[in-house]
């Protein structure tokens, strides 16, 4: 079984006692997350949906690769691997005088 470091994003840190990194063991990303979920109540509910798949708004990286581009939760974890949990971020464009309408951008440009 491989030992991995899981980097915890700020919104999930209350579920890990405030820790920004947690060690967990498993042969796959899914096993590592399950092991973490067994120790931290509510953690898996924020990461996985009712069918045990990654929620759409959560990205998980094994090293620099999004696990969705690998073998998903079945991606093999090497000893010492780093797993990053990255929640999707949404918001406005923040440009003065510009508003987003539908899929186009409307603004005060000539």
N, CA, C and O atoms as CSV, one atom per row, in Angstrom:
chain,resi,resn,atom,element,x,y,z
A,1,UNK,N,N,0.850,-1.177,0.000
A,1,UNK,CA,C,0.000,0.000,0.000
A,1,UNK,C,C,0.894,1.237,0.000
A,1,UNK,O,O,1.873,1.302,0.744
A,2,UNK,N,N,0.558,2.204,-0.826
A,2,UNK,CA,C,1.353,3.431,-0.950
A,2,UNK,C,C,0.882,4.493,0.022
A,2,UNK,O,O,-0.306,4.603,0.324
A,3,UNK,N,N,1.826,5.264,0.499
A,3,UNK,CA,C,1.523,6.400,1.366
A,3,UNK,C,C,1.546,7.652,0.502
A,3,UNK,O,O,2.512,7.888,-0.223
A,4,UNK,N,N,0.491,8.457,0.575
A,4,UNK,CA,C,0.391,9.678,-0.217
A,4,UNK,C,C,0.123,10.867,0.699
A,4,UNK,O,O,-0.375,10.717,1.814
A,5,UNK,N,N,0.465,12.040,0.203
A,5,UNK,CA,C,0.115,13.291,0.872
A,5,UNK,C,C,-1.029,13.901,0.096
A,5,UNK,O,O,-0.937,14.087,-1.117
A,6,UNK,N,N,-2.111,14.214,0.794
A,6,UNK,CA,C,-3.271,14.831,0.152
A,6,UNK,C,C,-3.314,16.285,0.587
A,6,UNK,O,O,-3.382,16.585,1.779
A,7,UNK,N,N,-3.274,17.187,-0.389
A,7,UNK,CA,C,-3.361,18.620,-0.114
A,7,UNK,C,C,-4.836,18.997,-0.045
A,7,UNK,O,O,-5.599,18.738,-0.975
A,8,UNK,N,N,-5.221,19.605,1.057
A,8,UNK,CA,C,-6.623,19.913,1.344
A,8,UNK,C,C,-6.883,21.395,1.075
A,8,UNK,O,O,-6.186,22.251,1.620
A,9,UNK,N,N,-7.887,21.713,0.233
A,9,UNK,CA,C,-8.201,23.120,-0.018
A,9,UNK,C,C,-8.875,23.759,1.201
A,9,UNK,O,O,-9.464,23.067,2.032
A,10,UNK,N,N,-8.781,25.053,1.289
A,10,UNK,CA,C,-9.305,25.797,2.433
A,10,UNK,C,C,-10.751,25.446,2.785
A,10,UNK,O,O,-11.036,25.265,3.969
A,11,UNK,N,N,-11.687,25.338,1.825
A,11,UNK,CA,C,-13.070,25.042,2.212
A,11,UNK,C,C,-13.256,23.682,2.888
A,11,UNK,O,O,-14.245,23.481,3.592
A,12,UNK,N,N,-12.321,22.742,2.686
A,12,UNK,CA,C,-12.454,21.412,3.280
A,12,UNK,C,C,-11.640,21.240,4.561
A,12,UNK,O,O,-11.761,20.217,5.235
A,13,UNK,N,N,-10.829,22.211,4.898
A,13,UNK,CA,C,-9.971,22.082,6.077
A,13,UNK,C,C,-10.716,21.925,7.392
A,13,UNK,O,O,-10.203,21.244,8.281
A,14,UNK,N,N,-11.907,22.519,7.574
A,14,UNK,CA,C,-12.633,22.248,8.826
A,14,UNK,C,C,-12.941,20.752,9.014
A,14,UNK,O,O,-13.098,20.285,10.143
A,15,UNK,N,N,-13.025,20.018,7.919
A,15,UNK,CA,C,-13.313,18.583,8.004
A,15,UNK,C,C,-12.073,17.760,8.362
A,15,UNK,O,O,-12.191,16.603,8.766
A,16,UNK,N,N,-10.895,18.351,8.216
A,16,UNK,CA,C,-9.645,17.658,8.538
A,16,UNK,C,C,-8.966,18.289,9.749
A,16,UNK,O,O,-7.747,18.207,9.897
A,17,UNK,N,N,-9.756,18.917,10.609
A,17,UNK,CA,C,-9.195,19.529,11.811
A,17,UNK,C,C,-8.314,20.724,11.522
A,17,UNK,O,O,-7.465,21.083,12.337
A,18,UNK,N,N,-8.510,21.356,10.345
A,18,UNK,CA,C,-7.737,22.523,9.973
A,18,UNK,C,C,-6.462,22.211,9.207
A,18,UNK,O,O,-5.751,23.125,8.792
A,19,UNK,N,N,-6.167,20.941,9.018
A,19,UNK,CA,C,-4.931,20.550,8.323
A,19,UNK,C,C,-4.997,20.865,6.837
A,19,UNK,O,O,-6.019,20.644,6.187
A,20,UNK,N,N,-3.884,21.391,6.302
A,20,UNK,CA,C,-3.816,21.668,4.869
A,20,UNK,C,C,-3.198,20.496,4.093
A,20,UNK,O,O,-3.274,20.450,2.865
A,21,UNK,N,N,-2.595,19.561,4.811
A,21,UNK,CA,C,-2.069,18.338,4.228
A,21,UNK,C,C,-2.375,17.178,5.168
A,21,UNK,O,O,-2.266,17.302,6.388
A,22,UNK,N,N,-2.758,16.054,4.581
A,22,UNK,CA,C,-3.072,14.871,5.369
A,22,UNK,C,C,-2.435,13.669,4.679
A,22,UNK,O,O,-2.518,13.534,3.458
A,23,UNK,N,N,-1.808,12.809,5.450
A,23,UNK,CA,C,-1.244,11.580,4.900
A,23,UNK,C,C,-2.330,10.515,4.867
A,23,UNK,O,O,-3.140,10.411,5.789
A,24,UNK,N,N,-2.340,9.728,3.803
A,24,UNK,CA,C,-3.303,8.643,3.672
A,24,UNK,C,C,-2.687,7.549,2.814
A,24,UNK,O,O,-1.788,7.806,2.013
A,25,UNK,N,N,-3.172,6.339,2.986
A,25,UNK,CA,C,-2.617,5.197,2.275
A,25,UNK,C,C,-3.659,4.590,1.341
A,25,UNK,O,O,-4.862,4.657,1.593
A,26,UNK,N,N,-3.163,3.992,0.249
A,26,UNK,CA,C,-4.033,3.306,-0.696
A,26,UNK,C,C,-3.274,2.978,-1.964
A,26,UNK,O,O,-2.257,3.599,-2.271
A,27,UNK,N,N,-3.776,1.995,-2.699
A,27,UNK,CA,C,-3.170,1.633,-3.980
A,27,UNK,C,C,-3.638,2.557,-5.097
A,27,UNK,O,O,-2.936,2.748,-6.090
A,28,UNK,N,N,-4.842,3.135,-4.928
A,28,UNK,CA,C,-5.425,4.006,-5.944
A,28,UNK,C,C,-5.868,5.319,-5.297
A,28,UNK,O,O,-5.948,5.434,-4.074
A,29,UNK,N,N,-6.150,6.297,-6.144
A,29,UNK,CA,C,-6.662,7.577,-5.641
A,29,UNK,C,C,-7.954,7.352,-4.864
A,29,UNK,O,O,-8.147,7.939,-3.799
A,30,UNK,N,N,-8.834,6.515,-5.385
A,30,UNK,CA,C,-10.096,6.223,-4.701
A,30,UNK,C,C,-9.884,5.630,-3.321
A,30,UNK,O,O,-10.573,6.006,-2.373
A,31,UNK,N,N,-8.926,4.694,-3.193
A,31,UNK,CA,C,-8.637,4.096,-1.893
A,31,UNK,C,C,-8.081,5.126,-0.915
A,31,UNK,O,O,-8.417,5.110,0.269
A,32,UNK,N,N,-7.233,6.018,-1.410
A,32,UNK,CA,C,-6.680,7.077,-0.560
A,32,UNK,C,C,-7.813,7.961,-0.052
A,32,UNK,O,O,-7.865,8.286,1.134
A,33,UNK,N,N,-8.726,8.354,-0.950
A,33,UNK,CA,C,-9.843,9.212,-0.538
A,33,UNK,C,C,-10.766,8.486,0.438
A,33,UNK,O,O,-11.251,9.091,1.394
A,34,UNK,N,N,-11.014,7.191,0.204
A,34,UNK,CA,C,-11.853,6.418,1.128
A,34,UNK,C,C,-11.217,6.333,2.514
A,34,UNK,O,O,-11.906,6.435,3.529
A,35,UNK,N,N,-9.907,6.146,2.548
A,35,UNK,CA,C,-9.206,6.081,3.826
A,35,UNK,C,C,-9.325,7.414,4.565
A,35,UNK,O,O,-9.545,7.450,5.775
A,36,UNK,N,N,-9.176,8.498,3.820
A,36,UNK,CA,C,-9.349,9.825,4.415
A,36,UNK,C,C,-10.772,10.022,4.923
A,36,UNK,O,O,-10.990,10.551,6.013
A,37,UNK,N,N,-11.729,9.591,4.120
A,37,UNK,CA,C,-13.130,9.726,4.506
A,37,UNK,C,C,-13.480,8.929,5.745
A,37,UNK,O,O,-14.356,9.324,6.516
A,38,UNK,N,N,-12.804,7.813,5.941
A,38,UNK,CA,C,-13.030,7.011,7.136
A,38,UNK,C,C,-12.542,7.688,8.405
A,38,UNK,O,O,-13.040,7.410,9.496
A,39,UNK,N,N,-11.570,8.574,8.264
A,39,UNK,CA,C,-11.017,9.292,9.420
A,39,UNK,C,C,-11.654,10.659,9.637
A,39,UNK,O,O,-11.606,11.198,10.742
A,40,UNK,N,N,-12.253,11.224,8.581
A,40,UNK,CA,C,-12.770,12.592,8.657
A,40,UNK,C,C,-14.218,12.620,8.177
A,40,UNK,O,O,-14.490,12.655,6.977
A,41,UNK,N,N,-15.128,12.605,9.126
A,41,UNK,CA,C,-16.559,12.578,8.843
A,41,UNK,C,C,-16.978,13.733,7.943
A,41,UNK,O,O,-16.623,14.885,8.190
A,42,UNK,N,N,-17.738,13.414,6.895
A,42,UNK,CA,C,-18.260,14.425,5.976
A,42,UNK,C,C,-17.341,14.730,4.810
A,42,UNK,O,O,-17.755,15.381,3.850
A,43,UNK,N,N,-16.098,14.269,4.878
A,43,UNK,CA,C,-15.120,14.578,3.831
A,43,UNK,C,C,-15.549,14.003,2.483
A,43,UNK,O,O,-15.576,14.723,1.484
A,44,UNK,N,N,-15.881,12.719,2.445
A,44,UNK,CA,C,-16.243,12.090,1.167
A,44,UNK,C,C,-17.501,12.686,0.553
A,44,UNK,O,O,-17.624,12.756,-0.669
A,45,UNK,N,N,-18.438,13.116,1.397
A,45,UNK,CA,C,-19.677,13.717,0.881
A,45,UNK,C,C,-19.392,14.965,0.064
A,45,UNK,O,O,-20.172,15.305,-0.825
A,46,UNK,N,N,-18.309,15.644,0.339
A,46,UNK,CA,C,-17.953,16.857,-0.392
A,46,UNK,C,C,-17.181,16.560,-1.667
A,46,UNK,O,O,-17.101,17.408,-2.555
A,47,UNK,N,N,-16.604,15.345,-1.768
A,47,UNK,CA,C,-15.754,14.977,-2.894
A,47,UNK,C,C,-16.476,14.066,-3.887
A,47,UNK,O,O,-16.350,14.231,-5.100
A,48,UNK,N,N,-17.232,13.108,-3.360
A,48,UNK,CA,C,-17.882,12.097,-4.204
A,48,UNK,C,C,-19.392,12.273,-4.202
A,48,UNK,O,O,-19.975,12.729,-3.219
A,49,UNK,N,N,-20.025,11.901,-5.331
A,49,UNK,CA,C,-21.490,11.954,-5.421
A,49,UNK,C,C,-22.079,10.654,-4.858
A,49,UNK,O,O,-21.346,9.815,-4.335
A,50,UNK,N,N,-23.375,10.491,-4.965
A,50,UNK,CA,C,-24.071,9.326,-4.445
A,50,UNK,C,C,-23.684,8.010,-5.099
A,50,UNK,O,O,-23.918,6.944,-4.530
A,51,UNK,N,N,-23.096,8.073,-6.283
A,51,UNK,CA,C,-22.653,6.869,-6.989
A,51,UNK,C,C,-21.162,6.582,-6.766
A,51,UNK,O,O,-20.609,5.658,-7.361
A,52,UNK,N,N,-20.521,7.375,-5.910
A,52,UNK,CA,C,-19.110,7.174,-5.616
A,52,UNK,C,C,-18.171,7.737,-6.665
A,52,UNK,O,O,-16.994,7.379,-6.705
A,53,UNK,N,N,-18.687,8.623,-7.523
A,53,UNK,CA,C,-17.856,9.268,-8.550
A,53,UNK,C,C,-17.502,10.679,-8.100
A,53,UNK,O,O,-18.190,11.268,-7.266
A,54,UNK,N,N,-16.427,11.213,-8.660
A,54,UNK,CA,C,-16.047,12.587,-8.330
A,54,UNK,C,C,-17.176,13.545,-8.671
A,54,UNK,O,O,-17.780,13.450,-9.739
A,55,UNK,N,N,-17.453,14.456,-7.771
A,55,UNK,CA,C,-18.444,15.492,-8.063
A,55,UNK,C,C,-17.926,16.344,-9.214
A,55,UNK,O,O,-16.717,16.507,-9.382
A,56,UNK,N,N,-18.851,16.888,-10.009
A,56,UNK,CA,C,-18.477,17.682,-11.181
A,56,UNK,C,C,-17.643,18.907,-10.837
A,56,UNK,O,O,-16.808,19.332,-11.635
A,57,UNK,N,N,-17.858,19.471,-9.669
A,57,UNK,CA,C,-17.179,20.717,-9.315
A,57,UNK,C,C,-15.889,20.484,-8.526
A,57,UNK,O,O,-15.322,21.429,-7.976
A,58,UNK,N,N,-15.423,19.240,-8.465
A,58,UNK,CA,C,-14.195,18.917,-7.753
A,58,UNK,C,C,-13.204,18.304,-8.737
A,58,UNK,O,O,-13.537,17.373,-9.470
A,59,UNK,N,N,-11.992,18.833,-8.746
A,59,UNK,CA,C,-10.916,18.256,-9.551
A,59,UNK,C,C,-9.892,17.657,-8.599
A,59,UNK,O,O,-9.564,18.243,-7.568
A,60,UNK,N,N,-9.399,16.489,-8.959
A,60,UNK,CA,C,-8.378,15.823,-8.161
A,60,UNK,C,C,-7.180,15.588,-9.070
A,60,UNK,O,O,-7.308,15.029,-10.160
A,61,UNK,N,N,-6.022,16.020,-8.607
A,61,UNK,CA,C,-4.785,15.867,-9.365
A,61,UNK,C,C,-3.873,14.884,-8.659
A,61,UNK,O,O,-3.701,14.935,-7.441
A,62,UNK,N,N,-3.298,13.999,-9.434
A,62,UNK,CA,C,-2.266,13.094,-8.958
A,62,UNK,C,C,-0.980,13.641,-9.541
A,62,UNK,O,O,-0.714,13.487,-10.733
A,63,UNK,N,N,-0.182,14.283,-8.697
A,63,UNK,CA,C,0.952,15.039,-9.217
A,63,UNK,C,C,0.406,16.211,-10.001
A,63,UNK,O,O,-0.338,17.027,-9.458
A,64,UNK,N,N,0.765,16.306,-11.271
A,64,UNK,CA,C,0.290,17.408,-12.119
A,64,UNK,C,C,-0.836,17.001,-13.059
A,64,UNK,O,O,-1.316,17.821,-13.842
A,65,UNK,N,N,-1.260,15.744,-12.990
A,65,UNK,CA,C,-2.279,15.243,-13.927
A,65,UNK,C,C,-3.642,15.149,-13.261
A,65,UNK,O,O,-3.775,14.595,-12.170
A,66,UNK,N,N,-4.653,15.696,-13.929
A,66,UNK,CA,C,-6.027,15.547,-13.476
A,66,UNK,C,C,-6.384,14.075,-13.592
A,66,UNK,O,O,-6.197,13.478,-14.652
A,67,UNK,N,N,-6.895,13.478,-12.519
A,67,UNK,CA,C,-7.186,12.043,-12.557
A,67,UNK,C,C,-8.232,11.693,-13.608
A,67,UNK,O,O,-8.303,10.547,-14.052
A,68,UNK,N,N,-9.048,12.675,-14.014
A,68,UNK,CA,C,-10.031,12.408,-15.070
A,68,UNK,C,C,-9.343,12.087,-16.403
A,68,UNK,O,O,-9.918,11.403,-17.249
A,69,UNK,N,N,-8.114,12.580,-16.589
A,69,UNK,CA,C,-7.377,12.291,-17.818
A,69,UNK,C,C,-6.517,11.028,-17.660
A,69,UNK,O,O,-5.869,10.593,-18.612
A,70,UNK,N,N,-6.515,10.452,-16.473
A,70,UNK,CA,C,-5.806,9.196,-16.210
A,70,UNK,C,C,-6.847,8.086,-16.129
A,70,UNK,O,O,-7.636,7.909,-17.058
A,71,UNK,N,N,-6.858,7.351,-15.050
A,71,UNK,CA,C,-7.842,6.280,-14.836
A,71,UNK,C,C,-8.851,6.652,-13.763
A,71,UNK,O,O,-9.381,5.778,-13.077
A,72,UNK,N,N,-9.119,7.939,-13.615
A,72,UNK,CA,C,-10.086,8.387,-12.626
A,72,UNK,C,C,-9.663,7.984,-11.222
A,72,UNK,O,O,-8.484,8.050,-10.875
A,73,UNK,N,N,-10.634,7.568,-10.420
A,73,UNK,CA,C,-10.354,7.158,-9.053
A,73,UNK,C,C,-9.545,5.870,-8.998
A,73,UNK,O,O,-8.995,5.528,-7.951
A,74,UNK,N,N,-9.466,5.152,-10.118
A,74,UNK,CA,C,-8.671,3.925,-10.190
A,74,UNK,C,C,-7.206,4.199,-10.533
A,74,UNK,O,O,-6.430,3.257,-10.692
A,75,UNK,N,N,-6.814,5.469,-10.651
A,75,UNK,CA,C,-5.425,5.818,-10.948
A,75,UNK,C,C,-4.527,5.316,-9.824
A,75,UNK,O,O,-4.794,5.555,-8.647
A,76,UNK,N,N,-3.462,4.617,-10.203
A,76,UNK,CA,C,-2.544,4.054,-9.220
A,76,UNK,C,C,-1.710,5.131,-8.547
A,76,UNK,O,O,-1.266,6.085,-9.186
A,77,UNK,N,N,-1.507,4.963,-7.253
A,77,UNK,CA,C,-0.757,5.920,-6.445
A,77,UNK,C,C,0.587,5.308,-6.072
A,77,UNK,O,O,0.642,4.237,-5.469
A,78,UNK,N,N,1.662,5.986,-6.431
A,78,UNK,CA,C,3.006,5.558,-6.044
A,78,UNK,C,C,3.298,6.054,-4.635
A,78,UNK,O,O,2.739,7.059,-4.195
A,79,UNK,N,N,4.172,5.350,-3.932
A,79,UNK,CA,C,4.557,5.777,-2.599
A,79,UNK,C,C,5.166,7.178,-2.672
A,79,UNK,O,O,6.032,7.438,-3.507
A,80,UNK,N,N,4.715,8.072,-1.804
A,80,UNK,CA,C,5.209,9.446,-1.782
A,80,UNK,C,C,4.477,10.392,-2.715
A,80,UNK,O,O,4.848,11.561,-2.821
A,81,UNK,N,N,3.437,9.907,-3.397
A,81,UNK,CA,C,2.679,10.739,-4.335
A,81,UNK,C,C,1.989,11.882,-3.596
A,81,UNK,O,O,1.701,11.801,-2.402
A,82,UNK,N,N,1.736,12.949,-4.352
A,82,UNK,CA,C,0.992,14.087,-3.825
A,82,UNK,C,C,-0.311,14.193,-4.605
A,82,UNK,O,O,-0.317,14.239,-5.835
A,83,UNK,N,N,-1.408,14.230,-3.868
A,83,UNK,CA,C,-2.742,14.352,-4.453
A,83,UNK,C,C,-3.293,15.708,-4.042
A,83,UNK,O,O,-3.302,16.052,-2.860
A,84,UNK,N,N,-3.751,16.474,-5.024
A,84,UNK,CA,C,-4.329,17.791,-4.775
A,84,UNK,C,C,-5.830,17.727,-5.019
A,84,UNK,O,O,-6.273,17.216,-6.048
A,85,UNK,N,N,-6.604,18.238,-4.089
A,85,UNK,CA,C,-8.046,18.371,-4.279
A,85,UNK,C,C,-8.294,19.841,-4.575
A,85,UNK,O,O,-7.941,20.712,-3.780
A,86,UNK,N,N,-8.911,20.113,-5.736
A,86,UNK,CA,C,-9.102,21.491,-6.177
A,86,UNK,C,C,-10.583,21.710,-6.498
A,86,UNK,O,O,-11.073,21.217,-7.515
A,87,UNK,N,N,-11.300,22.446,-5.639
A,87,UNK,CA,C,-12.694,22.746,-5.954
A,87,UNK,C,C,-12.768,23.759,-7.094
A,87,UNK,O,O,-11.911,24.635,-7.211
A,88,UNK,N,N,-13.784,23.636,-7.923
A,88,UNK,CA,C,-13.984,24.598,-9.009
A,88,UNK,C,C,-14.326,25.953,-8.407
A,88,UNK,O,O,-14.990,26.038,-7.374
A,89,UNK,N,N,-13.865,27.004,-9.062
A,89,UNK,CA,C,-14.119,28.361,-8.600
A,89,UNK,C,C,-14.883,29.093,-9.694
A,89,UNK,O,O,-14.509,29.033,-10.865
A,90,UNK,N,N,-15.944,29.778,-9.316
A,90,UNK,CA,C,-16.724,30.533,-10.284
A,90,UNK,C,C,-16.913,31.952,-9.758
A,90,UNK,O,O,-16.864,32.198,-8.553
A,91,UNK,N,N,-17.124,32.856,-10.667
A,91,UNK,CA,C,-17.352,34.222,-10.241
A,91,UNK,C,C,-17.465,35.141,-11.437
A,91,UNK,O,O,-17.429,34.689,-12.582
A,92,UNK,N,N,-17.601,36.419,-11.177
A,92,UNK,CA,C,-17.731,37.411,-12.237
A,92,UNK,C,C,-16.402,37.699,-12.899
A,92,UNK,O,O,-15.348,37.273,-12.427
A,93,UNK,N,N,-16.466,38.419,-13.987
A,93,UNK,CA,C,-15.240,38.717,-14.723
A,93,UNK,C,C,-14.455,39.847,-14.077
A,93,UNK,O,O,-13.250,39.961,-14.300
A,94,UNK,N,N,-15.108,40.682,-13.285
A,94,UNK,CA,C,-14.409,41.716,-12.547
A,94,UNK,C,C,-13.883,42.866,-13.393
A,94,UNK,O,O,-13.066,43.648,-12.907
A,95,UNK,N,N,-14.319,42.996,-14.633
A,95,UNK,CA,C,-13.854,44.086,-15.480
A,95,UNK,C,C,-14.833,45.241,-15.388
A,95,UNK,O,O,-16.039,45.052,-15.544
A,96,UNK,N,N,-14.327,46.413,-15.140
A,96,UNK,CA,C,-15.168,47.601,-15.003
A,96,UNK,C,C,-15.830,47.930,-16.342
A,96,UNK,O,O,-15.169,47.971,-17.379
A,97,UNK,N,N,-17.122,48.159,-16.305
A,97,UNK,CA,C,-17.845,48.556,-17.507
A,97,UNK,C,C,-18.173,47.392,-18.428
A,97,UNK,O,O,-18.642,47.600,-19.548
A,98,UNK,N,N,-17.936,46.183,-17.973
A,98,UNK,CA,C,-18.206,45.015,-18.805
A,98,UNK,C,C,-19.151,44.107,-18.044
A,98,UNK,O,O,-18.954,43.845,-16.857
A,99,UNK,N,N,-20.170,43.631,-18.727
A,99,UNK,CA,C,-21.054,42.661,-18.100
A,99,UNK,C,C,-21.153,41.437,-19.001
A,99,UNK,O,O,-21.065,41.534,-20.225
A,100,UNK,N,N,-21.333,40.311,-18.381
A,100,UNK,CA,C,-21.430,39.060,-19.124
A,100,UNK,C,C,-22.900,38.741,-19.308
A,100,UNK,O,O,-23.660,38.712,-18.340
A,101,UNK,N,N,-23.304,38.501,-20.544
A,101,UNK,CA,C,-24.682,38.170,-20.858
A,101,UNK,C,C,-24.661,36.884,-21.667
A,101,UNK,O,O,-24.062,36.829,-22.741
A,102,UNK,N,N,-25.323,35.837,-21.146
A,102,UNK,CA,C,-25.305,34.555,-21.850
A,102,UNK,C,C,-23.883,34.070,-21.992
A,102,UNK,O,O,-23.167,33.950,-20.998
A,103,UNK,N,N,-23.464,33.789,-23.204
A,103,UNK,CA,C,-22.093,33.347,-23.424
A,103,UNK,C,C,-21.244,34.427,-24.068
A,103,UNK,O,O,-20.050,34.222,-24.288
A,104,UNK,N,N,-21.830,35.566,-24.373
A,104,UNK,CA,C,-21.078,36.668,-24.985
A,104,UNK,C,C,-20.721,37.707,-23.949
A,104,UNK,O,O,-21.263,37.709,-22.844
A,105,UNK,N,N,-19.816,38.579,-24.302
A,105,UNK,CA,C,-19.433,39.671,-23.410
A,105,UNK,C,C,-19.919,40.963,-24.039
A,105,UNK,O,O,-19.685,41.233,-25.217
A,106,UNK,N,N,-20.603,41.758,-23.221
A,106,UNK,CA,C,-21.136,43.040,-23.667
A,106,UNK,C,C,-20.467,44.119,-22.842
A,106,UNK,O,O,-20.401,44.004,-21.618
A,107,UNK,N,N,-19.983,45.138,-23.465
A,107,UNK,CA,C,-19.310,46.178,-22.680
A,107,UNK,C,C,-19.340,47.506,-23.391
A,107,UNK,O,O,-20.095,47.714,-24.340
A,108,UNK,N,N,-18.487,48.416,-22.902
A,108,UNK,CA,C,-18.472,49.756,-23.468
A,108,UNK,C,C,-17.365,49.901,-24.520
A,108,UNK,O,O,-16.823,50.990,-24.705
A,109,UNK,N,N,-17.037,48.820,-25.197
A,109,UNK,CA,C,-16.031,48.871,-26.249
A,109,UNK,C,C,-16.649,49.374,-27.542
A,109,UNK,O,O,-17.808,49.074,-27.829
A,110,UNK,N,N,-15.906,50.126,-28.316
A,110,UNK,CA,C,-16.454,50.657,-29.574
A,110,UNK,C,C,-16.726,49.573,-30.600
A,110,UNK,O,O,-17.187,49.868,-31.703
